[in-house]
Amino acid sequence: MNRPRARKRFAYLLTAGLCLEPGLLAASPGSPGLDRPAAGNTNASHAHDAFADRLAVARKAYFADLDGQRGADDLARQQFTALAAERPHEPVVDAYLGSLDLLESARTFAVWRKHTLAADGLEKLDAAVNRAPDNLEARFVRALTTWHLPFFFHRKEQAEQDLGYIGPRAEQAARQGSLPAPLAAAALDYWGQVLAEHQGGSPAREAFEAAVRVDPASPAGADARKRLGR
């Protein structure tokens, strides 16, 4: 499987992350899993900000990889691995590492590595969400990573459940700054697709409308607008 086709196993809306500038999520004081230290603890606050800035840079490398930039996959893995060493079991970091494992599994020609990479990636994604079930970004990464996996992984229902958890919370999270708008719009657009498949009618339309409200300029906002016009 060539690299572009491997990437397309995953939702194209993940490239919404390319709209994120370094520090955008870091500037969100309510970001799940990255709670700010108590006021007055200057050293802890500086350490928190430094970690959040490095997380934003690693996230940007991850989405650059999905966009096809050469070498971005190695860079993203190096950066997230360093973050994991600094702060073990950070849910968002583990979620991205799990997604990187699945991307590598899809790309590698070494058949004997595919199963191990896929199993390790899914384990990291599940552990991240189980550790912090309210972390919308970790759930987003798991949902959009597993949504396009082949049927024999039996992950479609779980991805829909993740989107069902994120969808009703995404717009408020974006408004509060705890989930970046492009990611919130992507979650709402996918949630709308789930609703359209299972219910149709006004619930799906409301989700698409919310995606447009949250970030009309993002790829997800544009896709939701097209779906509203159908």
RODO-2510 file (C-alpha; in nm, 4 decimals, decimal comma):
residues 230
     n   res          X          Y          Z
     1     m     0,0000     0,0000     0,0000
     2     n     0,1450     0,3389    -0,0952
     3     r     0,1656     0,6243     0,1523
     4     p    -0,1187     0,8427     0,0155
     5     r    -0,3578     0,5480     0,0078
     6     a    -0,2567     0,4454     0,3580
     7     r    -0,3413     0,7912     0,4854
     8     k    -0,6807     0,7781     0,3206
     9     r    -0,7750     0,4854     0,5425
    10     f    -0,8294     0,7553     0,7983
    11     a    -1,0822     1,0358     0,7873
    12     y    -0,9717     1,3196     0,5641
    13     l    -1,1218     1,5490     0,8219
    14     l    -0,8267     1,4746     1,0467
    15     t    -0,6426     1,7218     0,8265
    16     a    -0,8561     1,9825     0,9994
    17     g    -0,5707     1,9777     1,2470
    18     l    -0,3566     2,1585     0,9908
    19     c    -0,5659     2,4631     1,0766
    20     l    -0,4181     2,4550     1,4271
    21     e    -0,1372     2,6965     1,4981
    22     p     0,1198     2,5994     1,7618
    23     g    -0,0080     2,7002     2,1017
    24     l    -0,3755     2,7211     2,0039
    25     l    -0,4799     2,4304     2,2231
    26     a    -0,2122     2,5206     2,4737
    27     a    -0,3804     2,8571     2,5183
    28     s    -0,7032     2,6867     2,6177
    29     p    -0,7047     2,6788     2,9978
    30     g    -0,9757     2,4170     3,0130
    31     s    -0,8061     2,1625     2,7864
    32     p    -0,8900     1,8155     2,9220
    33     g    -0,5896     1,6246     3,0476
    34     l    -0,3797     1,9409     3,0661
    35     d    -0,5263     2,1104     3,3694
    36     r    -0,3421     2,4256     3,4675
    37     p    -0,1604     2,4422     3,8012
    38     a    -0,3137     2,6418     4,0808
    39     a    -0,2687     3,0177     4,0623
    40     g     0,0532     3,1371     4,2219
    41     n     0,2528     2,8240     4,1395
    42     t     0,4780     2,9986     3,8883
    43     n     0,7235     2,7139     3,8286
    44     a     0,4482     2,4605     3,7713
    45     s     0,2687     2,7031     3,5411
    46     h     0,5813     2,7549     3,3302
    47     a     0,6378     2,3791     3,3088
    48     h     0,2746     2,3304     3,2060
    49     d     0,3016     2,5951     2,9356
    50     a     0,6270     2,4491     2,8034
    51     f     0,4755     2,1008     2,7823
    52     a     0,1620     2,2348     2,6139
    53     d     0,3714     2,4233     2,3587
    54     r     0,5680     2,1077     2,2733
    55     l     0,2426     1,9141     2,2477
    56     a     0,1128     2,1699     1,9989
    57     v     0,4280     2,1338     1,7869
    58     a     0,4029     1,7532     1,7955
    59     r     0,0354     1,7722     1,6999
    60     k     0,1221     1,9915     1,4042
    61     a     0,3804     1,7349     1,2872
    62     y     0,1187     1,4603     1,3166
    63     f    -0,1269     1,6428     1,0933
    64     a     0,1541     1,7363     0,8539
    65     d     0,2185     1,3633     0,8221
    66     l    -0,1472     1,3051     0,7326
    67     d    -0,1117     1,5795     0,4741
    68     g     0,1771     1,3934     0,3121
    69     q     0,4777     1,5959     0,4205
    70     r     0,7888     1,3830     0,3881
    71     g     0,9565     1,3031     0,7186
    72     a     0,6698     1,4353     0,9275
    73     d     0,5811     1,0860     1,0519
    74     d     0,9260     1,0344     1,2027
    75     l     0,9244     1,3840     1,3473
    76     a     0,5809     1,3378     1,5039
    77     r     0,6817     1,0054     1,6577
    78     q     1,0046     1,1496     1,7984
    79     q     0,8203     1,4425     1,9517
    80     f     0,5334     1,2430     2,1005
    81     t     0,7742     0,9798     2,2330
    82     a     0,9723     1,2535     2,4087
    83     l     0,6510     1,3936     2,5572
    84     a     0,5488     1,0469     2,6771
    85     a     0,8860     1,0036     2,8485
    86     e     0,8445     1,3384     3,0211
    87     r     0,4850     1,2791     3,1256
    88     p     0,3962     0,9087     3,1166
    89     h     0,0342     0,8092     3,0545
    90     e    -0,0759     1,1522     2,9322
    91     p    -0,4009     1,0581     2,7530
    92     v    -0,3701     1,2891     2,4530
    93     v    -0,0062     1,1940     2,3957
    94     d    -0,0840     0,8224     2,4169
    95     a    -0,3765     0,8638     2,1770
    96     y    -0,1590     1,0238     1,9120
    97     l     0,1113     0,7585     1,9597
    98     g    -0,1532     0,4910     1,9121
    99     s    -0,2755     0,6556     1,5948
   100     l     0,0825     0,6771     1,4654
   101     d     0,1213     0,3031     1,5256
   102     l    -0,1884     0,2340     1,3168
   103     l    -0,0681     0,4632     1,0401
   104     e     0,2641     0,2807     1,0345
   105     s     0,0830    -0,0525     1,0302
   106     a    -0,1069     0,0569     0,7208
   107     r     0,2104     0,1710     0,5451
   108     t     0,4637    -0,0967     0,6258
   109     f     0,5430    -0,3687     0,3747
   110     a     0,6689    -0,5922     0,6569
   111     v     0,3678    -0,8189     0,6983
   112     w     0,4949    -0,9554     1,0304
   113     r     0,4898    -0,6029     1,1779
   114     k     0,1402    -0,5057     1,0684
   115     h    -0,0469    -0,7013     1,3349
   116     t     0,1844    -0,5957     1,6168
   117     l     0,1694    -0,2288     1,5233
   118     a    -0,2086    -0,2360     1,4864
   119     a    -0,2564    -0,4167     1,8178
   120     d    -0,0194    -0,1818     1,9994
   121     g    -0,1887     0,1218     1,8473
   122     l    -0,5369     0,0125     1,9447
   123     e    -0,4188    -0,0702     2,2948
   124     k    -0,2730     0,2795     2,3358
   125     l    -0,5886     0,4436     2,2024
   126     d    -0,8105     0,2417     2,4356
   127     a    -0,5862     0,3036     2,7344
   128     a    -0,5883     0,6773     2,6682
   129     v    -0,9675     0,6970     2,6552
   130     n    -1,0150     0,4602     2,9498
   131     r    -0,7747     0,6692     3,1564
   132     a    -0,9532     0,9948     3,0753
   133     p    -1,2997     0,9251     2,9301
   134     d    -1,3897     1,2959     2,9417
   135     n    -1,0898     1,3959     2,7301
   136     l    -1,2533     1,5012     2,4050
   137     e    -0,9315     1,5190     2,2042
   138     a    -0,8248     1,1661     2,2990
   139     r    -1,1700     1,0383     2,2018
   140     f    -1,1545     1,2384     1,8792
   141     v    -0,8214     1,0826     1,7795
   142     r    -0,9507     0,7319     1,8567
   143     a    -1,2786     0,7840     1,6739
   144     l    -1,1329     0,9296     1,3584
   145     t    -0,8456     0,6794     1,3533
   146     t    -1,0648     0,3734     1,3902
   147     w    -1,3614     0,4937     1,1827
   148     h    -1,2006     0,3783     0,8563
   149     l    -1,0395     0,0593     0,9789
   150     p    -1,1400    -0,2572     0,7888
   151     f    -1,4542    -0,4275     0,9163
   152     f    -1,2676    -0,7190     1,0738
   153     f    -1,1306    -0,4853     1,3420
   154     h    -1,4904    -0,4455     1,4693
   155     r    -1,4318    -0,0821     1,5646
   156     k    -1,7038     0,1028     1,3752
   157     e    -1,9547     0,0868     1,6612
   158     q    -1,6968     0,2107     1,9120
   159     a    -1,6039     0,4989     1,6817
   160     e    -1,9718     0,5932     1,6571
   161     q    -2,0018     0,5824     2,0357
   162     d    -1,6989     0,8104     2,0699
   163     l    -1,8503     1,0551     1,8234
   164     g    -2,1797     1,0277     2,0075
   165     y    -2,0023     1,1357     2,3253
   166     i    -1,8113     1,4204     2,1604
   167     g    -2,0853     1,5481     1,9304
   168     p    -2,3272     1,6913     2,1887
   169     r    -2,0345     1,8511     2,3760
   170     a    -1,8228     1,9746     2,0863
   171     e    -1,9777     2,3145     2,0219
   172     q    -1,9673     2,4193     2,3855
   173     a    -1,6117     2,2836     2,4205
   174     a    -1,5024     2,4913     2,1216
   175     r    -1,6752     2,7974     2,2658
   176     q    -1,5028     2,7462     2,6004
   177     g    -1,1659     2,6839     2,4357
   178     s    -1,1256     2,3280     2,5628
   179     l    -1,1390     2,1768     2,2129
   180     p    -0,9966     2,3579     1,9087
   181     a    -1,2663     2,4690     1,6682
   182     p    -1,1396     2,2686     1,3661
   183     l    -1,1441     1,9473     1,5681
   184     a    -1,4854     2,0257     1,7164
   185     a    -1,6238     2,0930     1,3683
   186     a    -1,4784     1,7648     1,2413
   187     a    -1,6365     1,5742     1,5298
   188     l    -1,9736     1,7368     1,4606
   189     d    -1,9549     1,6642     1,0884
   190     y    -1,8813     1,2997     1,1532
   191     w    -2,1478     1,2835     1,4224
   192     g    -2,3915     1,4211     1,1682
   193     q    -2,2988     1,1391     0,9318
   194     v    -2,3629     0,8842     1,2061
   195     l    -2,7019     1,0407     1,2780
   196     a    -2,7859     1,0548     0,9077
   197     e    -2,7166     0,6828     0,8758
   198     h    -2,9136     0,5762     1,1821
   199     q    -3,1799     0,8441     1,2265
   200     g    -3,1712     1,1026     0,9503
   201     g    -3,3862     1,4116     0,9582
   202     s    -3,3391     1,7002     1,1968
   203     p    -3,0798     1,5473     1,4360
   204     a    -2,8285     1,5038     1,1544
   205     r    -2,9058     1,8467     1,0160
   206     e    -2,8545     2,0066     1,3568
   207     a    -2,5121     1,8431     1,3858
   208     f    -2,4082     1,9690     1,0407
   209     e    -2,5353     2,3164     1,1230
   210     a    -2,3320     2,3134     1,4441
   211     a    -2,0197     2,2121     1,2506
   212     v    -2,0671     2,5124     1,0223
   213     r    -2,1225     2,7445     1,3172
   214     v    -1,8153     2,6191     1,5007
   215     d    -1,5690     2,6618     1,2147
   216     p    -1,7149     2,7441     0,8730
   217     a    -1,3708     2,7876     0,7126
   218     s    -1,2402     2,4439     0,8145
   219     p    -1,2565     2,1362     0,5887
   220     a    -1,5210     1,9930     0,8201
   221     g    -1,7290     2,3098     0,8079
   222     a    -1,7154     2,3089     0,4295
   223     d    -1,8120     1,9415     0,4144
   224     a    -2,1024     1,9947     0,6540
   225     r    -2,2255     2,2862     0,4425
   226     k    -2,2281     2,0621     0,1345
   227     r    -2,4234     1,7976     0,3207
   228     l    -2,6808     2,0544     0,4262
   229     g    -2,7284     2,1452     0,0611
   230     r    -2,8029     1,7920    -0,0502
***
